């Protein structure tokens, strides 16, 4: 059973968007997927409630209430949507549940500063220090050919963990979320640019480099 957590202590960086699309990605490929929402804002749960019955199943868990207590034993992938402002004991407890950590970062000076502090805390955690969890950075909601994206790109390249992908700001994510879908379930003519951007991320997740 593979556990992937999407987290950043900075709120509003697109954790739920990445978590729901990642759950959709594995589900449409025939895997048994659980989506555990640890955020009381329940954005991932709301997405799951919108999901059509004729789409590959994603089992949603209100993990902010019950943790992973009701996790189906036959789950192949568990995607964890972490809450914002996770620090200290809460961060340690969340990390205990995953082998792979995705950290989305928005193109803003505030987000980069917050992420620098968050990464320092992540890297000093026992599980990461013992190399029992791998971290990957994702530039999220980016607009290419802008000064702030260039600054984000440089910032992410300088960090001590892999910078694995950039995902554009696109209406496709809003279209998909409002229907309980992922961008992988939208028509190719509409979503192919997003599929291409997800390629490096899913390649990394499916490689040994992303696992202890």
Buried (B, 14 or more C-beta within 10 A) or exposed (E): EBBBBBBBBBEEBBBBBBBBBBBBBBBBEEBBBBBBBBBEBBBBBBBBEBBEEEBBEBBBBBBBEEBBEEBEEEBBBBBBBBBBEBEEEBBBEBBEBBBBBBBBBBBBEEBBEBBEEBBEBBEEBEBBEEEBBBBBBBBBBBEEEEEBBEBBBEBBEEBEBBBBBBBBBBEBBEBBBEBBBBBBBBEEEBBEEBBEBBEBBBEBBEEEEBEE
